[in-house]
Amino acid sequence: MTQHSSFPLAAQSPGRRTVVGRLFGLSAAALAAPLLSACGGGPGADPKTVTFGSNGADATPKKAYEAVTKAFTQDSGLTVKTNTVDHDTFQNSITSYLQGTPDDVFTWFAGYRMQYFARKGLASPIDDVWDVIGDGFSDAARQLSRGQDGKYYFVPLYNYPWAVFYRKSLFQDRGYEVPTTWDDFIALSKRMRQDGLSPVAAGYGGGDSWSILGAFDYLDLRANGYDFHMQLMRGEVSWTDRRAMRILDLWRELTPYYQTGGAGRSWQDAAQSLIDKKSGMAVIGLFLGQQITDDAIRDDIDFFPFPEIDSAHGLDAVEAPTDGFMLSRKPKNEDAAKKFLQFLGSPRAEELYMGVDPSNLAANEQASTRSYNALQTKSAELINSAKHISQFADRDSDPGFITTVVLPGLVEWLGHPDDGAAVLKRIESQRSRFFTA
C-alpha cells in the first residue's frame, strides 16, 4: 500500500504512492543498470519455487506478505522466494526490471498502471487465473484488472480510501463538529488555527510531493464531478479550462490553514503531527494506520468524507487506489506462478494479509471482515457507498505527465498560491506530449 514523486525535481524521488515519473522513458544507461533485480531463476530454475518481487519493505506489509507466502507454501508444497525492495527503488526501477529477468510474480497497481505494462508486452495475461478467482470480485475490480485488449493482467489484493482523518478525542475536547460542507470545513480550519493548532497536516517534501494529489483530486471531484475529473486525467480537456481554475481557486482558500513548512516535511511526519494532536486534520489515505502501534491511539482515529462543494456532485466519488499483483512476461515457472496468483486472489490470502495489515481492505468480496477494526469497517462502508471510485491522479492519468509536469507545477504553486493561470498554462503546454487524439 505503500502507494504513491517527481523525478525531475532536484533531490526528489518518487514517494510511497507516486510511482513512476520517468519510468516510461528511462535512459539507456538506466536500463543497463537496473536498481531492482530478480532474486533468482532462469534456465534450470527449481520447478518447486516461484519468485516474487515485492515492494512491501516496510515492517507491516513485509510481515503480512510473509504470512501469505507461508500459508501458500503449506497448502501447495511450493516455495516462494521473495525479493523485497523498498517502495521507491521498486518504482524507480520497474521498467528496466521488467525488461530484464524479473521475478515470476510482482506487486503493482490496477488500472492505467497495469495497462501500460500489458500494452508494452512486459506482463503476461492471466485469464485462466481469473477463471478460478473471478467470482470473488466486483465488476469494478474486474474492470481495473483488464488490459486494453480485454484480457486480465492483474490480481487485486486490497484497496484503501482517502478521506479527512482526525482524532476523536481532540474534537470532543475542543467541541469541534465534523464538517459536511466546504464552508464548514474552512470555518473549522479557521477555528483550529485560532486554537493554536495546525488545522491541516502537510508533508510533501522530497519524494512525498505525491501526497498533495489527494486534496487536488477531491477538490476536482467535489467541485466538477467525476466525469470531468477523469477527462482531465485522460488528457481529454484543457488544463486552462475554467473548471481546472476552479480547483486552484478553492485550494487557495485552504492553503492558509496548511501546516507550515510542508515542503520540507515527509508525509509520515505530517501524519505524526495528527497523531500527536499538533494538527487537527489530514487529507490522507487509510495507510495512515501504518504509523500507529498503540491500539488506544488507533481506536481514537476517525475520518470523514472530503466535504461537499457542489450539491450536484455531493459526496458521490471516493478515492480508493487498488494494489495487487501481475505475472511477468516470461515467468520461469509459469504453472507455479499462476497457482500463487490464484492463492493471492483468494479470500483466505486476503484475510491473512488484512489480519496483519489493518491499513487496507480486502478486494475480494468473499473475504471475511471479522478481523476488521472500526476504521477498516467504516472505510469499507465509505467505498461501498460511493457512486464513483477514482484511483489517484498518478494512477488514473499518464504517470509521466503527472510526476514530471503536473506535480512540479502544483508544488511550485503551493509555495506561492496566487493566480493559478500561469501554472495551468504551463501544464497545458505539455499535455500533447503525453496524450494523442
Secondary structure, DSSP 4 states (H G I P E B T S, - for coil): ------TTSTT----SS---GGGGG--HHHHHS-SS---S-STT--TTEEEEEE---SHHHHHHHHHHHHHHHHHHS-EEEEEE--HHHHHHHHHHHHHS---SEEEEESTHHHHHHHHTT-B---HHHHHHHGGGS-HHHHHHTB-TTS-B--EEEEE--EEEEEEHHHHHHHT-----BHHHHHHHHHHHHHTT-EEE-----GGGGGGGHHHHHHHHHHHH-HHHHHHHHTT-S-TTSHHHHHHHHHHHHHGGGBPTTGGGS-HHHHHHHHHTTSEEEEEEEGGGGGG---HHHHHHEEEEPPPBS-TTTTT-EEE--EEEEEEBSS-TTHHHHHHHHHHHTSHHHHHHHHHH-TTSEESSTTS--TT--HHHHHHHHHHHH-SEEE--HHHHS-HHHIIIIIHHHHHHHHHS-S--HHHHHHHHHHHHHH---
